[in-house]
Structure formats: C-alpha cells, structure tokens
Amino acid sequence: MNSLIRSVLLLALAAGSCLLSSAAMSEKNLAGVWVGTYSEDWPDRFPGPELGDYAGLPINDADRLRALSWSASLIALPEYQCRVHPSDYANSFADIRLWEERDPITEKLIALHLQHFAWQTRRTIWMDGREHPPEYAQHTSMGFSTGQWDGQVLTIHTTHLKEGWLRRNGAARSDKATVTEHFIRHGDILTWTVVVNDPIYLEEPFIRNRDYRYSVDNQVANYACDSVVEMVRAPGYIPHHLPGTNEDVKIFAETHGIPYKAAMGGAATMYPEYIKVIRSLPVPSPR
C-alpha cells in the first residue's frame, strides 16, 4: 500500500512539474537591450512628419482642429523641451531595455520594467494580476499598465495616460484613451504593436508597429535634458494658430500633389478603397 501511495505521489509530482514547465515555456524571455530598426517610417520617427500630413490617421474633426491650430514653436518653450514621450508613442525611435522583477522565493513574475533611451523614461508593466486603479487616480505619461501572456505573446493594457500625441505634427491623443500593446519575439527580433483607442479624438483605433533587434553589446545610456530659453516671449504666451489662419498646413499637399482633403486624414483614409475617392478629388498646384 505504501508503495502504491508513493507511486501515485511521484506521478502527481511529475505531472505538476510538466504543467509548470509547460506554463513557463509559453512565456518568452524579453529581458535585455533592444535596438530599434528603421527600415520603415523613417521620416515619421526621426526627422518628424511634415506639417499637414494627417493622411492615414483615424482622427475626427476635433483632433483635426487641434492639429491645424498647432505650432511647431510650442516645443521651444522651456516647459516643453524636456517633456517625455508618452508610453504609447515612445517606441517610435531609439533603444529600449527590458528586465524582470520576480519573487525571490517563488520566482513568480511580478512585473516587467521598460526603460527608453529618450529622456530616460521608465515604466512598469505589472504581471501579478492586480487591478487597474479607479478613474480618478493620477494620470501620467507612462500610464498604468498590466500584462499577461497569451501563449508566447505578451499583451499589455494601459490606462490613466496623460494627454499625449499620435504624431509630432499636432495630432493629439486624449487622456481618455486606453492602449493595448503586444510584444512578440521571434529569435532576436522583437515586434512591438500599439493599438490606441480614443473616444475623444479617434474615429477608429490607431495602430503602430515597431521592430527591434536584440543586442549583446549595446547599453541604454543616460539622457540629460536641460531646458533653456531659446526665444524671449511674453510671459504666458503659447505658440498657436487660430482656426483657419495656418496656411502652412497646405504645403504638404501642394508639394506632393496630394488632394488637400485626403491629407487631412480620417478613418476612411486608412483603407485601400479610399484610392477611388482620391481620384475624384482636386489636386492642388505644386509649389
């Protein structure tokens, strides 16, 4: 009888070990330094998109008004110069570092931490099943993120984001937005997909993909930022354009021969069927 009980216990332990091993195998190790690759969307990610280029963005009329009222001189203000990129935009350029936080006894994954080179931003992705805080809790540039493994894909849900931007040319993202991210590792390649849902400024979800390559040599260096007075302005002045007065937003469409209406974006401009609409729109004269 004792021998039988011992055999049953050994089988149970073996089965449990297999289950734990299987669960661990479903997770990918994302720890390390990841170097951004820039074979796609180079102008958008480093030099920055052209003013008036909102084609393919699912922005609504309210966001379009924000974009057309925006002035690039805004980022010259001392209080804006060191303003960090929000977590849903920060993956557009530069390198990142990921590391794990585990329980020292159980080795259960508590959190993933992500450090971005630009402005040394750091965010925490909680992996321990905790709930998101109530709506009135503090909103930050990094937001509040929780993650879970869907097979070998890490899925992250982020709330409590401060107002940010979709592109660096005035297209905004409100503080009511929620963000879903997916980290997918294939060997030394990491794909980071961001899906932004914004009931205030977007007609449909906005999706962005970025790729990284694992590095054994690179490190994420320190990023110093000291604001300075670049131009003396009247106290309290905020660079802007009143509605209908910003003629510069037409330069993009006129330079590239794109119908002005198409350049103004909207959910319809994301889809191939919009090509038929473009053919029926007047093309502005080139500058």
N, C-alpha and C positions, 0 to 999 in steps of 0.2 A: 504493500500500500504506500509506504513511504517512497519507494522507488517510483511508483506511478505519479504521486504528487510532485516529486522532484522533476520528472519528465515534463509534466504539464506546465510547471512554473518556468522551466527552461524554454519551452516552446513559446510561452506568453512573452517572456523577456525578449526572445529573438524576434517575435512579431512586432513588439513595441519598438525595438531597435530599428527594424526595417522601416516602420512608419516614420520614425523621427528622421531617419536618413533620407527617406523619400521626400519629406517636407523640406528638409534642408537643401536637397538637390533642386527643388523647384525655384529656389531663390538664386539670383546672380550676385556675385561679389562686385559691387560698384566702386569700392574704395580705391583711391589713387588720384593721380593728376591726369586730367583730360585736356588735350589741346584742341582748340577749335579748328575746324576745316572751313575754307571759304570759297569752295568751288561754286556755290550758289549764293545769290542775293548779296554779292559783294557791295554794290553801291548803297544798298539799304543798311548794311551792317556797319560799315566803317565810315566812308565819306558822309553818309546820311542821304536819305531820299530827297528828291527835288521838291521844292515848294510847289504845291498844286497837284502833286501826284498822289491821288487817293484811289486810283483805279484798282479794282480787286479787293477793296476793303468793304465789309458789310456795314458801313456807317449809315446812320439815319440823318435826318435833317438837322437835329440838334447838334450832333457831333460835327457835321459839315460846317455849321455856323461857327463852332468853336475853332475848327481848323482854319477857316477863312479869316478869322479875327486874330489868329496867332501871329506873333512876330518873332523872328529868329533872334532878335536883340534881347529877348527875355532871358536867355541863358547867360548873358553877360552880367546880369545883376549878381552882386556878391552872394546873396542868399540862395541863388540858383546854381552857382558854379560847382558846388560840391554836393548837389542833390543826387542821391543814389538812384540807379535804375531800379524800378520795381522788379520783383522776382519773376513776373511773367514776361518781362522784356530783357532782363539781364543776360539771358542766354544768347542774345543776338551777336555778341562778339566777345573775344578774349577767353582765357583759360579758366578752368574750374578745378576745385579739389573736393573730393568726397571722402568722408570717413564715417565709421560706425561707432555707435555707443551701445555697449552690451552690458547686461547684468553680469557682474564678476563671478557670481555663483552659478546661475543657470545658463549663462551665455545667451539668454533671450535678447533679441534685438530690441532696444528701447527707442533708438532714434538714428536717423541719418543726418549728418551735418554737411552743408554745402557752402563752400567759400568761393566767391567770384573775385577775379583779379580786380576788376574796376571798382574803385572805392572800397575795396576790402569788405564787401558786404558778406554777411554770414546769415544763413537761415537754418532752421531746424525743421526736419520732417519727422513727426512723431509716428512711431511704428508700434506703439504699445496699446492701441485700441481706444485711446482716450477720446472724449467727445470734443467737438468744437465749442468755443465759448459762446455766450449769448450775443445777440446783435449789438448791444450797447458797449461791448468790450472794445478795447483800444484797437484802432486800425493802424497798420504800419506799412512800410514799403515792402517788407517781406511777407506780410500776412501771417495767417495761422495755417499750418499745413499738417495733414495726416496722410499716411501712406499705407498701402497694403500690396502684397504680391498677388497678381493674377497670373498663375503659372510662373513664367520667367519674366513677366513684365511688371515693373513697379509702377503702380498707379497712385497718383497724389491728388488730393483735393485741398484747395486753398481758399480760405475766406478771409474777411477782415483786412482787406487791402485798402490802403490809402489811394486816392485818385492818382492815376498814372497816365501812360500814353501807349498807343499802339505802334506809332512810328514817330520819328524825331522830326516831324514837319507839321505838328499841330493836331493830329488825330488823337483824341483823348480816350481814356478808359476810366469809367466812373468808379466810385468807392462802393457801389452796389454789385460789382462784378464778382463772379466766382470763377475759379480756374481749375481745370483738370489737366494734369500732366502725365505723360508716360515716358519712362526710361526703359529703353530696350537695348540690351547689349548683345552684340554678335562678335565674339572674339575681342579684338582690340578696337572695335568701333562701337560707339555709344550714340544712339539716336534719342533726342530729347524733343518730344512733341508737346506743344502747349495749345490748349483749347480754352478760349476766353468766352464766357457767356456774360453779356452785359445788358440788362433790361433797360438801361437808360440811354446808351449810345449805339447799340448794335441791333441791326435787323435780324441777323443770324449769327451763330458762333463764328469766331475768328480763330483760324488755325495757323500755327507756325511750327516748322520743323527745323532742327539744327543737328549737325553731326559733329562728333568729337572723336579723336584718336587717343588711345591710351599711351602714356609716356612714362618711361622709367628714368628719364634724365631731367625733365622739366620740374620746376617748382613754381608755386604761385607767390610772386614777390610782393613786397609791401607796396602800397599805393598811397602816396602822400598827396593831399589836396589842401591847398591854402587859398582861400578866396582873396581877391584883390579888387580894387576899384578900377575898372577898365575905362569907364567913362563917367564924368561927373554929371549927374542928373538931379532934377528937382526932387527933394525928399518925397517918398511915397509914389513916385512915377513908375508905372508898369508899362513897358512897351506893348503895343497892341495896334490893331486896325479896327476902326468902326465898320459895321456891316456895310458891304458894298463899296468900300473905298480901297481895298487891296488889289491893285491892278497886277501886282507881281505874280499872283496865283495863276495867271493866264500864260505865263512864259513857258511852262512845261508843255502844255497842249500845243502852243504855237510853234515851239522849237521842234517837237517830234511829230507834228502833223496828226495829233490825236484829237478827235472831237471833244470839245470842252465838257460836254455833259458826261461823256464816258470817263474823263479824267477825274470827275467829282465823286466817283465811287458809288457805293450802294450794293446791296446783296446781289442784284441782278448782274453786276459787272464781274462776278466771280465765275460765272458759268460759260461754257463754250457757246451756248445758244446766243449769247449777247453779241457775237460777231455779226449776226444778221442785223441787229439793231444798229451797230456801229456803222454799217454800210449805208444806212439811211440817214445818218446824222451829218450835218455840215462840218467840213474840216477847216479849221482856222488857217489863215495865211501864215506861212513861216516867217520868223523874224530874221 
